[in-house]
Amino acid sequence: MTRALASATADERAAFIGGTPRTGLVGRSGVVWVEGPDARSFLQGLLSNDIDGLRVGASIPALLLNAQGHLEAMVQVHRDNEDAFTLVTGIDQAAIVADRLTGLQHSEALDVFGPEVADTVTVHGPLVADGVVAFDGPIPGTRTVLADDAEATLAALEADRGAPGLLEVLRVEHGVPLVGVDTGEGTLVHEAGLQDRAVSFTKGCYLGQETVARTEHRGRVNRVLRGLRGSTAPTPGAEVRLDGRVVGTIGSAAISPVFGPIALTILRREAEPGATVDVWDGGTALVCELPFR
């Protein structure tokens, strides 16, 4: 059975972005913990962003790649104290992260715990909350907090619970890819458009770094993350064709109150913005730059 696409009303969208009282969007994430005197150096040598420069109480997005520089997971790294880190990722990526870190862990001064599943609450605007694991939300202008209890966290933030599908709608509208959904085996960082969001080009070596650096220097990839706008509900996993040739596959999809049926897909470069492609229902869709405008 086909899963219903995320959707939201214009009023629900407006209430979250600037409404009173505040609205909090509840989600679920996977969590992994890395602790011990070697935790910082271990993560610095594995992840794409600069863990050395992360202060206690702060967070930063980072990518876990394989040796070929292909995407395996995206994580939010929160530094709990000098020797302890919380890694928050998608539920489907949590086991991948835990298994990868455990397999590469060869120090007695390091422990990897998890994965576990936890609630998250995302709000629009600044978040004033001490002693919690908080990080930038999946779309610009939002903050997300890891919650032991979603209802208690909403109460502490003085926020009403928002529409259940709204966060997914906003993520697709803003063109933020979800690793494992909008990417596949062999997807490069630059193909997913994550190089400006989750990569440091000034830190030292990390797993997969040579491929990322080479792609950045070359300045071009053959596939690019794009948006699609159609007239009917997108089908995740469906092929996208240009002039009869398969140029991509539908990843995330949603029904936006602003843009209508939309989807994310990594397309071959010849499917440029403004092109019309054949899509999920035998109809057509317009290739769009991201975020949708």
C-alpha positions as CSV (number, residue, x, y, z in Angstrom):
1,M,0.0,0.0,0.0
2,T,1.3,3.5,-0.9
3,R,2.1,5.6,2.1
4,A,0.2,9.0,2.2
5,L,2.4,11.9,1.4
6,A,3.1,14.6,4.0
7,S,0.8,17.6,3.6
8,A,-0.2,20.7,5.6
9,T,-2.5,23.7,5.2
10,A,-1.5,27.3,4.6
11,D,-2.8,28.2,8.1
12,E,-0.7,25.5,9.7
13,R,2.4,26.6,7.8
14,A,1.8,30.3,8.8
15,A,1.3,29.4,12.4
16,F,4.6,27.6,12.6
17,I,6.6,30.3,10.9
18,G,5.3,33.3,12.7
19,G,2.2,32.5,14.8
20,T,1.3,33.1,18.4
21,P,1.4,31.0,20.5
22,R,4.5,29.3,19.3
23,T,4.2,26.0,17.5
24,G,6.5,23.0,18.0
25,L,6.8,20.2,15.4
26,V,7.4,16.8,17.0
27,G,9.6,14.2,15.2
28,R,11.6,11.1,15.9
29,S,15.4,10.7,15.5
30,G,18.1,8.1,16.0
31,V,20.7,8.8,18.7
32,V,24.3,7.5,19.2
33,W,26.7,8.6,21.9
34,V,30.5,8.7,21.7
35,E,32.4,9.1,25.0
36,G,35.9,8.9,26.3
37,P,39.3,10.8,26.2
38,D,39.7,9.8,22.5
39,A,36.2,10.7,21.4
40,R,37.1,14.1,19.9
41,S,40.0,12.9,17.9
42,F,38.1,9.8,16.8
43,L,35.2,11.8,15.4
44,Q,37.5,14.4,13.9
45,G,39.1,11.7,11.8
46,L,35.8,10.3,10.6
47,L,33.3,13.1,10.1
48,S,33.4,15.8,7.4
49,N,33.0,18.8,9.7
50,D,35.5,20.3,12.2
51,I,34.8,18.6,15.5
52,D,38.0,20.0,17.0
53,G,36.5,23.5,16.9
54,L,33.2,22.5,18.5
55,R,32.7,24.1,21.9
56,V,30.9,22.4,24.8
57,G,27.2,22.9,24.5
58,A,27.3,23.6,20.8
59,S,26.4,21.5,17.8
60,I,27.4,21.1,14.1
61,P,26.1,19.1,11.2
62,A,28.5,16.6,9.7
63,L,28.6,13.7,7.2
64,L,29.7,10.1,7.6
65,L,31.2,8.9,4.3
66,N,32.7,5.6,3.2
67,A,36.3,5.3,1.9
68,Q,35.1,6.2,-1.6
69,G,33.5,9.5,-0.4
70,H,30.0,8.3,-0.8
71,L,27.3,9.4,1.6
72,E,26.3,7.0,4.4
73,A,24.7,9.3,7.0
74,M,24.2,12.9,8.1
75,V,24.5,13.6,11.8
76,Q,24.1,16.5,14.1
77,V,27.0,16.4,16.5
78,H,26.5,18.0,19.9
79,R,29.4,18.3,22.3
80,D,28.1,17.4,25.8
81,N,31.4,17.9,27.6
82,E,35.1,17.8,26.7
83,D,35.0,14.0,26.2
84,A,31.3,13.2,25.3
85,F,29.3,13.7,22.2
86,T,25.7,13.1,21.2
87,L,25.1,12.2,17.5
88,V,21.5,12.7,16.2
89,T,20.5,11.3,12.9
90,G,17.6,9.8,11.0
91,I,16.1,6.7,12.5
92,D,17.1,4.6,9.5
93,Q,20.7,5.9,9.6
94,A,21.2,5.4,13.4
95,A,22.2,1.7,13.1
96,I,24.5,2.5,10.2
97,V,26.2,5.2,12.3
98,A,26.5,3.0,15.4
99,D,27.8,0.0,13.4
100,R,30.3,2.1,11.5
101,L,31.7,3.8,14.6
102,T,31.9,0.6,16.5
103,G,33.7,-1.2,13.7
104,L,36.3,1.6,13.4
105,Q,36.8,2.0,17.2
106,H,40.1,0.5,18.3
107,S,40.8,2.6,21.4
108,E,40.2,1.5,25.0
109,A,39.7,5.2,25.8
110,L,36.5,5.4,23.8
111,D,33.0,4.0,24.0
112,V,30.1,4.0,21.5
113,F,26.6,3.6,22.8
114,G,23.3,3.2,21.0
115,P,21.5,3.4,18.7
116,E,18.3,4.5,20.4
117,V,15.2,6.4,19.2
118,A,14.1,9.7,20.8
119,D,11.6,12.4,20.3
120,T,12.6,15.8,18.9
121,V,10.8,19.1,19.0
122,T,11.5,21.7,16.3
123,V,10.5,25.4,16.7
124,H,10.9,28.4,14.4
125,G,13.2,31.2,15.7
126,P,15.7,31.2,18.6
127,L,15.7,28.5,21.3
128,V,16.6,29.5,24.8
129,A,17.2,26.3,26.7
130,D,20.2,25.4,28.9
131,G,21.4,21.9,29.5
132,V,19.7,20.3,26.5
133,V,20.9,18.8,23.3
134,A,19.8,21.4,20.7
135,F,20.9,22.0,17.1
136,D,19.9,23.8,13.9
137,G,16.7,22.4,12.6
138,P,16.2,20.8,9.1
139,I,15.2,24.0,7.5
140,P,16.7,27.6,7.9
141,G,15.5,29.6,10.9
142,T,14.6,26.6,13.0
143,R,16.1,24.9,16.1
144,T,15.5,21.3,17.2
145,V,15.8,20.0,20.7
146,L,16.2,16.3,21.7
147,A,13.3,15.5,24.0
148,D,13.0,12.8,26.7
149,D,9.2,13.6,26.6
150,A,7.8,15.5,23.7
151,E,4.8,16.8,25.6
152,A,6.9,18.0,28.5
153,T,9.3,19.7,26.1
154,L,6.4,21.5,24.3
155,A,5.2,22.7,27.6
156,A,8.6,24.0,28.6
157,L,8.9,25.8,25.3
158,E,5.4,27.2,25.7
159,A,4.6,25.8,22.3
160,D,1.5,24.1,20.9
161,R,1.9,20.8,19.0
162,G,2.0,21.5,15.2
163,A,0.6,19.6,12.3
164,P,2.3,16.2,12.0
165,G,3.3,16.4,8.4
166,L,4.4,20.1,8.3
167,L,8.1,19.5,9.1
168,E,8.4,17.1,6.1
169,V,6.6,19.6,3.8
170,L,8.9,22.4,4.8
171,R,12.0,20.2,4.4
172,V,11.0,19.4,0.8
173,E,10.0,23.0,0.1
174,H,13.5,24.2,1.2
175,G,15.3,21.5,-0.8
176,V,17.0,19.8,2.2
177,P,17.8,16.2,1.3
178,L,17.4,13.3,3.6
179,V,20.3,10.8,3.4
180,G,19.0,7.4,2.6
181,V,15.8,8.8,1.0
182,D,17.1,11.4,-1.4
183,T,20.4,9.7,-1.8
184,G,21.5,6.1,-2.7
185,E,24.6,4.0,-2.8
186,G,27.3,5.9,-4.5
187,T,25.8,9.4,-4.0
188,L,28.5,12.1,-3.6
189,V,28.4,15.0,-1.2
190,H,28.2,17.6,-4.0
191,E,25.5,15.7,-5.8
192,A,23.3,16.1,-2.7
193,G,24.3,19.7,-2.3
194,L,25.5,19.2,1.2
195,Q,29.1,20.6,0.8
196,D,28.2,24.1,2.1
197,R,26.1,22.7,5.0
198,A,28.1,20.0,6.5
199,V,31.7,20.0,5.3
200,S,34.9,21.8,6.5
201,F,37.4,22.4,3.7
202,T,40.1,23.6,6.1
203,K,40.3,20.7,8.6
204,G,42.6,17.7,8.1
205,C,42.0,14.3,6.7
206,Y,38.8,12.3,7.4
207,L,37.2,9.2,5.9
208,G,36.3,10.0,2.2
209,Q,38.0,13.4,2.3
210,E,40.0,12.9,-0.9
211,T,36.9,12.4,-3.0
212,V,35.2,15.5,-1.5
213,A,38.3,17.7,-2.0
214,R,38.7,16.5,-5.6
215,T,35.1,17.2,-6.5
216,E,35.3,20.6,-4.9
217,H,38.4,21.4,-6.9
218,R,36.9,20.2,-10.1
219,G,33.8,22.2,-9.4
220,R,31.3,20.0,-11.3
221,V,29.3,16.8,-10.8
222,N,27.2,15.0,-13.4
223,R,24.2,14.8,-11.1
224,V,22.6,17.6,-9.1
225,L,19.8,17.8,-6.4
226,R,16.7,19.4,-8.0
227,G,13.1,20.0,-7.2
228,L,10.1,18.9,-9.3
229,R,6.6,20.5,-9.5
230,G,3.8,18.5,-11.0
231,S,0.0,18.5,-11.1
232,T,-0.6,15.2,-9.2
233,A,0.8,13.6,-6.1
234,P,4.5,12.4,-6.7
235,T,5.3,8.7,-6.2
236,P,8.6,8.2,-4.3
237,G,10.8,5.8,-6.1
238,A,9.3,6.5,-9.5
239,E,11.6,7.2,-12.5
240,V,12.1,10.6,-14.0
241,R,12.6,10.7,-17.8
242,L,13.9,13.4,-20.2
243,D,13.3,12.6,-23.9
244,G,12.7,9.0,-23.0
245,R,15.9,8.6,-21.0
246,V,15.9,7.9,-17.2
247,V,17.7,10.9,-15.6
248,G,16.7,10.4,-11.9
249,T,14.4,8.8,-9.3
250,I,11.9,10.5,-7.0
251,G,13.1,10.8,-3.4
252,S,11.2,12.8,-0.9
253,A,7.7,14.1,-1.9
254,A,5.0,16.2,-0.3
255,I,1.9,18.3,-1.0
256,S,2.8,21.9,-0.3
257,P,0.1,24.5,0.5
258,V,2.2,27.0,-1.5
259,F,3.7,25.0,-4.4
260,G,1.3,22.0,-4.7
261,P,2.7,18.5,-5.4
262,I,6.6,18.7,-5.1
263,A,9.5,16.3,-4.9
264,L,13.2,16.1,-4.5
265,T,15.4,14.1,-6.9
266,I,19.0,13.9,-7.9
267,L,19.0,14.5,-11.7
268,R,21.5,14.2,-14.4
269,R,22.7,17.7,-15.4
270,E,21.0,17.7,-18.8
271,A,17.7,18.0,-16.9
272,E,18.2,21.7,-16.3
273,P,15.9,24.0,-14.3
274,G,13.0,24.9,-16.5
275,A,13.0,21.6,-18.4
276,T,9.8,19.5,-18.5
277,V,10.3,15.8,-17.6
278,D,8.0,12.8,-17.7
279,V,7.1,11.6,-14.2
280,W,5.3,9.3,-11.9
281,D,1.7,9.3,-13.4
282,G,2.5,9.4,-17.1
283,G,2.2,13.2,-16.8
284,T,4.9,15.9,-16.7
285,A,6.7,18.0,-14.1
286,L,8.8,21.1,-14.1
287,V,12.5,20.9,-13.0
288,C,13.1,23.6,-10.4
289,E,16.1,25.2,-8.6
290,L,16.1,24.7,-4.8
291,P,14.7,25.9,-2.6
292,F,11.3,26.1,-4.3
293,R,10.3,29.7,-5.1
